[in-house]
Amino acid sequence: MRALDHAQPLGQPRGFEREVVQVAARVLLAEDDQGIRALVGSVLYRAGLTVEFAADGKEAIERLQENSYDAILLDLMMPTASGFEVLAWMHKEKRGAAKQCVIILTAMPEKQMELTKERVFAVIRKPFDIDELMDIVKRCIDARKS
């Protein structure tokens, strides 16, 4: 299991100060782009969240079999298994949006996302604004905890 245990100072995302998070929520970041993993992982960590990584869809499914998460950030276009395949696995295993909050990170055209939108908490288009992403992650975690 790879968890983020240190981060470069990047500043605090708006509305997600470390002291607001009383119990560290667990987040799975499934993204094949190393740069996006590093940036988003660092910001999530600095916000006080426990972050685990998956570099491809197969690894994401393995993590989901081992652990539960308060939020899952999922890229759709990954090697070994796509984000679509991860979503299908989650729904088949009854680990869908009702149990875990999924946020899609994608550069896919809007038209191709129509069916996916109904099965996830949010769809964020790449390139994305990090403050917007953190606002959505916070809402997702708050909704799951309430």
C-alpha positions, 0 to 999 in steps of 0.5 A, spaced: 500 500 500 502 506 498 500 512 502 502 519 502 507 520 508 510 527 506 508 533 501 511 539 498 508 546 501 503 548 496 498 552 500 492 550 503 486 549 498 480 554 500 475 552 505 479 545 507 483 547 512 487 542 516 483 543 523 476 542 519 478 535 518 477 532 525 478 524 523 482 523 517 478 521 511 481 516 507 481 517 499 483 513 494 486 517 488 486 512 482 490 516 476 495 514 471 498 520 470 504 521 475 504 529 475 497 529 477 497 524 482 503 528 485 499 534 485 492 532 487 495 527 492 500 533 496 494 537 496 489 532 499 494 530 504 495 538 506 488 538 507 489 533 513 486 527 509 489 520 508 491 518 501 492 512 497 494 511 490 493 507 484 496 508 478 492 503 474 485 500 474 487 493 476 491 496 482 484 501 484 480 494 484 485 491 488 485 497 493 478 497 493 478 490 495 482 491 501 479 497 504 474 502 504 474 509 502 470 516 504 472 518 497 475 515 490 478 520 485 478 516 479 481 517 472 477 514 466 482 512 461 488 508 465 492 502 463 490 495 465 483 496 467 479 503 465 475 507 470 469 505 467 471 498 468 473 500 476 466 503 476 462 497 473 466 492 478 464 497 484 457 497 482 457 489 481 460 488 488 455 493 491 461 498 492 457 504 488 456 511 490 451 509 495 457 506 499 463 510 497 463 517 494 466 517 487 469 523 483 471 522 476 477 526 473 477 526 466 478 529 459 473 525 455 468 529 451 462 531 455 457 527 450 461 520 452 460 522 460 452 522 460 451 515 463 457 515 468 454 522 471 448 518 474 453 513 477 458 518 481 458 524 485 461 528 481 465 529 474 471 534 474 473 535 467 481 536 466 484 541 466 481 542 473 481 548 478 484 545 484 480 549 489 474 546 485 476 539 486 477 540 493 470 543 494 467 537 491 472 532 495 469 536 501 462 536 499 463 528 498 466 527 504 461 531 508 455 527 505 458 520 506 459 522 513 452 525 515 
